[in-house]
Amino acid sequence: MTYSCFEYDLRDHVAHVTMCRGDDFNTMTKAFWSELPELIDKISDAAEARVIVLSAQGKHFCAGMDLANFQDDGELHGTDAKKVSQGRRSEAQFRVTRELQYTISCLEKARMPVIAAIQGACIGGAVDLVTACDIRYATNDAFFCIQEINIGMAADVGTLQRLPYLIPEGIVRELAYTGRRFSADEALRYGLINAVFDTHEAVIDHALSVAREIADKAPLAVTGAKEILNYNRDHTVEESLNYAALWNSAMNFSDDMMEAFKSKTEKRDPDFQGLVKKRKYFED
């Protein structure tokens, strides 16, 4: 598939996915919503990468939903929309929204960690995007906004579901109700981002450096840690402990642990096997 919204590079087991419409502030066009899950699922299934870094070209990380997406699409309801009942239109819209939600959720569901490197504006759908990532870094000129309230709707593709697990709920409610912009310094204080950097180049360099550090670890252990952490969010401590015990028992880390200990003894870098490529059920 040819991508109009993204560039992709794989090096040292790190997949660098870059939003490449910098002149248009990397707005989320219709193509964006189909291309991102296709690309992320492809990277996740192939398992050649052990970490994904998500960055953007231009002055701004992402200015959110492209306004053209809000124009009524007659194809959604058929050629004669007037004959379609409101209930059926609403049901179709529900299905569309669920597809849009997966465009964001694919980052969370990827087998490997995803690191976001943010500069400039991170608005609306872009906040949904980064909250689905595992780690977030930003430049000191970055700013964030839960924009949906400012255009008369409630955010519906992930921000309101994930942000309360990242920063205090009272802060989430203030930001969601007011739609005000907040700075990188505020985001750092709240715990939304991990660190702030002076330049765009510096934040990408740091994200790639951390990605390479993670890529040096045992991929089975890293994907297990992500799986368990994601499970923790929606379950009790006791349920999560049980899940972690089951996961570790099922995955059998003995080979990787032996390689880790052996490499330390031999004073060399460990050589871990990658994850196995995920095959489609009917794939030859």
VMD Tcl script that draws the C-alpha trace (Angstrom):
set ca {
  {0.00 0.00 0.00}
  {1.19 3.51 -0.87}
  {0.81 5.99 1.99}
  {-0.06 9.64 1.44}
  {0.03 10.65 5.11}
  {3.01 8.67 6.42}
  {6.61 7.80 5.77}
  {8.10 4.66 7.27}
  {11.64 3.56 8.06}
  {12.92 0.42 9.80}
  {16.38 0.46 11.32}
  {17.94 -1.43 14.25}
  {14.56 -3.04 15.01}
  {12.98 0.42 15.42}
  {10.11 1.38 13.12}
  {9.99 5.15 12.65}
  {6.57 6.24 11.40}
  {6.43 9.90 10.39}
  {3.36 11.96 9.55}
  {4.50 13.65 6.34}
  {1.92 16.36 5.63}
  {3.73 19.05 7.56}
  {2.63 21.88 5.28}
  {-0.98 20.99 6.17}
  {-0.21 20.59 9.90}
  {-0.60 16.80 9.50}
  {-4.37 17.05 9.79}
  {-6.24 13.77 9.91}
  {-7.67 13.41 6.42}
  {-9.85 10.48 5.38}
  {-6.73 8.77 4.06}
  {-5.08 9.16 7.48}
  {-7.80 7.12 9.18}
  {-7.36 4.17 6.85}
  {-3.59 4.35 6.38}
  {-2.53 4.45 10.02}
  {-4.14 1.17 11.17}
  {-3.04 -0.57 7.98}
  {0.57 0.51 8.55}
  {0.67 -0.13 12.32}
  {-0.99 -3.54 11.98}
  {1.48 -4.41 9.23}
  {4.44 -3.47 11.45}
  {2.95 -5.30 14.44}
  {2.21 -8.48 12.49}
  {5.59 -8.59 10.73}
  {7.41 -8.30 14.10}
  {10.65 -7.12 12.47}
  {10.38 -3.98 14.58}
  {10.56 -4.16 18.35}
  {9.53 -0.55 19.01}
  {7.58 2.06 17.01}
  {8.39 5.78 17.12}
  {5.63 8.10 15.91}
  {6.71 11.61 14.90}
  {5.68 14.31 12.45}
  {7.21 16.64 9.91}
  {6.70 20.39 9.99}
  {5.91 22.95 12.64}
  {3.08 21.00 14.26}
  {2.69 17.39 15.31}
  {-0.98 17.22 14.30}
  {-3.79 19.77 14.20}
  {-6.48 17.13 14.55}
  {-9.35 16.17 12.27}
  {-9.31 17.66 8.79}
  {-12.37 19.90 8.47}
  {-13.34 18.26 5.16}
  {-14.16 15.10 7.12}
  {-17.11 16.85 8.73}
  {-18.85 17.37 5.42}
  {-21.83 15.06 4.96}
  {-20.96 11.96 2.96}
  {-24.00 10.81 1.02}
  {-22.44 7.43 0.34}
  {-22.73 6.62 4.02}
  {-26.50 6.50 3.80}
  {-26.99 5.40 0.21}
  {-27.71 7.41 -2.90}
  {-31.13 8.56 -1.66}
  {-30.45 9.54 1.94}
  {-33.94 10.99 2.43}
  {-35.46 7.50 2.26}
  {-33.22 6.18 5.04}
  {-34.62 6.41 8.56}
  {-32.76 8.36 11.23}
  {-32.24 5.20 13.26}
  {-30.50 3.49 10.35}
  {-28.36 6.55 9.70}
  {-27.36 6.60 13.35}
  {-26.52 2.89 13.34}
  {-24.30 3.39 10.29}
  {-22.58 6.34 11.99}
  {-21.98 4.18 15.06}
  {-20.12 1.68 12.85}
  {-18.06 4.46 11.29}
  {-17.09 5.80 14.71}
  {-16.02 2.34 15.82}
  {-13.73 2.14 12.79}
  {-12.27 5.55 13.63}
  {-11.69 4.36 17.19}
  {-9.64 1.43 15.91}
  {-7.40 3.83 14.00}
  {-6.34 5.14 17.40}
  {-6.54 1.85 19.31}
  {-4.22 0.10 16.85}
  {-1.31 1.86 18.58}
  {-2.35 0.43 21.92}
  {-2.97 -3.02 20.43}
  {0.39 -3.19 18.63}
  {2.64 -5.97 19.95}
  {5.48 -3.54 20.60}
  {5.66 -0.23 22.52}
  {4.87 3.01 20.69}
  {6.73 6.24 21.53}
  {5.33 9.61 20.44}
  {7.64 12.57 19.71}
  {5.48 15.71 19.75}
  {6.19 19.26 18.55}
  {3.94 22.28 18.21}
  {0.21 21.65 18.11}
  {-1.28 18.41 19.38}
  {-4.98 19.12 19.04}
  {-8.22 17.17 19.05}
  {-7.72 13.78 17.43}
  {-3.98 14.13 17.99}
  {-4.57 13.97 21.75}
  {-6.51 10.74 21.15}
  {-3.51 9.54 19.17}
  {-0.82 10.21 21.77}
  {-2.86 8.89 24.70}
  {-2.88 5.50 22.92}
  {0.93 5.51 22.84}
  {3.08 3.99 25.57}
  {5.50 6.88 26.06}
  {5.24 10.56 25.10}
  {7.98 13.20 24.73}
  {7.45 16.80 23.59}
  {9.23 19.99 22.67}
  {8.92 23.00 24.96}
  {6.77 24.79 22.35}
  {4.25 21.94 22.19}
  {0.69 22.58 23.25}
  {-2.34 20.36 23.66}
  {-6.08 20.84 23.40}
  {-9.13 18.59 23.75}
  {-10.65 20.48 20.86}
  {-13.89 18.55 20.42}
  {-15.82 20.55 23.04}
  {-15.00 23.72 21.08}
  {-16.83 22.41 18.01}
  {-19.87 21.20 19.90}
  {-19.17 17.52 20.48}
  {-17.65 15.18 23.05}
  {-14.38 13.48 22.13}
  {-15.22 9.94 21.07}
  {-12.14 8.09 19.81}
  {-10.07 7.64 22.96}
  {-9.10 10.79 24.86}
  {-11.89 10.61 27.45}
  {-11.29 6.90 27.94}
  {-7.49 6.92 28.27}
  {-6.54 10.32 29.65}
  {-8.02 9.69 33.14}
  {-5.54 6.84 33.52}
  {-2.64 9.14 32.66}
  {-3.41 12.34 34.59}
  {-5.68 13.27 37.54}
  {-9.38 13.04 36.71}
  {-10.13 16.55 37.93}
  {-7.61 17.94 35.45}
  {-9.09 15.77 32.68}
  {-12.56 17.14 33.38}
  {-11.36 20.74 33.37}
  {-9.57 20.28 30.06}
  {-12.42 18.32 28.48}
  {-15.11 20.79 29.57}
  {-13.23 24.00 28.74}
  {-11.29 22.97 25.65}
  {-8.47 25.27 26.72}
  {-4.94 24.85 25.45}
  {-2.32 23.62 27.86}
  {1.43 23.81 27.46}
  {4.15 21.20 27.43}
  {5.18 22.31 30.93}
  {1.63 21.71 32.18}
  {1.49 18.36 30.41}
  {4.76 17.42 32.09}
  {3.45 18.43 35.53}
  {0.25 16.49 34.97}
  {2.19 13.39 33.88}
  {0.94 13.27 30.29}
  {4.44 13.52 28.84}
  {7.68 12.07 30.14}
  {10.11 14.86 29.28}
  {10.40 18.18 27.43}
  {13.11 19.11 24.89}
  {14.23 22.37 23.31}
  {13.99 21.37 19.65}
  {12.15 19.10 17.28}
  {15.38 17.32 16.41}
  {16.17 16.75 20.09}
  {12.82 15.19 20.90}
  {13.04 12.80 17.93}
  {16.64 11.89 18.77}
  {15.65 11.12 22.35}
  {12.61 9.08 21.29}
  {14.77 7.04 18.91}
  {17.44 6.58 21.59}
  {14.90 5.22 24.08}
  {13.42 3.06 21.33}
  {16.81 1.51 20.60}
  {17.32 0.86 24.31}
  {13.98 -0.96 24.47}
  {14.74 -2.82 21.23}
  {17.83 -4.31 22.91}
  {15.64 -6.05 25.50}
  {14.02 -9.44 25.03}
  {11.05 -8.83 22.67}
  {8.91 -11.49 24.35}
  {9.38 -9.80 27.72}
  {8.65 -6.34 26.31}
  {5.45 -7.39 24.56}
  {4.47 -9.23 27.75}
  {5.01 -6.11 29.84}
  {2.84 -4.07 27.45}
  {0.13 -6.73 27.45}
  {0.04 -6.89 31.24}
  {0.14 -3.11 31.72}
  {-2.77 -2.68 29.30}
  {-4.71 -5.40 31.12}
  {-4.02 -3.76 34.47}
  {-5.87 -0.61 33.51}
  {-9.28 -2.26 33.26}
  {-9.02 -4.91 36.00}
  {-8.46 -5.23 39.72}
  {-5.02 -5.81 41.20}
  {-5.92 -9.42 42.01}
  {-7.20 -10.07 38.48}
  {-4.07 -8.49 37.01}
  {-1.76 -10.53 39.23}
  {-3.53 -13.68 38.11}
  {-3.24 -12.61 34.46}
  {0.48 -11.87 34.83}
  {1.05 -15.31 36.38}
  {-0.84 -17.00 33.56}
  {0.94 -14.95 30.89}
  {4.44 -15.62 32.21}
  {3.68 -19.30 32.72}
  {2.37 -19.62 29.17}
  {5.13 -17.65 27.43}
  {8.11 -19.48 28.98}
  {10.89 -16.90 29.21}
  {13.59 -19.46 30.05}
  {15.54 -19.13 26.77}
  {15.64 -15.33 26.97}
  {16.58 -15.36 30.64}
  {19.42 -17.79 29.92}
  {20.66 -15.57 27.08}
  {20.45 -12.49 29.33}
  {22.52 -14.13 32.08}
  {24.98 -15.67 29.61}
  {25.59 -12.40 27.79}
  {26.34 -10.64 31.08}
  {28.79 -13.34 32.05}
  {30.47 -13.16 28.65}
  {30.39 -9.34 28.70}
  {28.60 -8.99 25.37}
  {25.28 -7.68 24.12}
  {22.47 -10.23 24.32}
  {21.18 -11.74 21.08}
  {17.46 -12.30 21.56}
  {15.16 -13.92 19.03}
  {12.49 -11.67 17.61}
  {8.79 -12.34 17.82}
  {7.27 -14.66 15.23}
  {5.49 -13.05 12.29}
  {1.76 -13.11 12.81}
  {0.11 -14.98 9.95}
  {-3.46 -14.55 8.80}
  {-5.54 -17.66 9.32}
  {-6.13 -18.16 5.61}
  {-2.72 -16.89 4.50}
  {-0.65 -19.31 2.41}
}
mol new
graphics top color blue
foreach p $ca { graphics top sphere $p radius 0.5 }
foreach p [lrange $ca 0 end-1] q [lrange $ca 1 end] { graphics top cylinder $p $q radius 0.2 }
display resetview
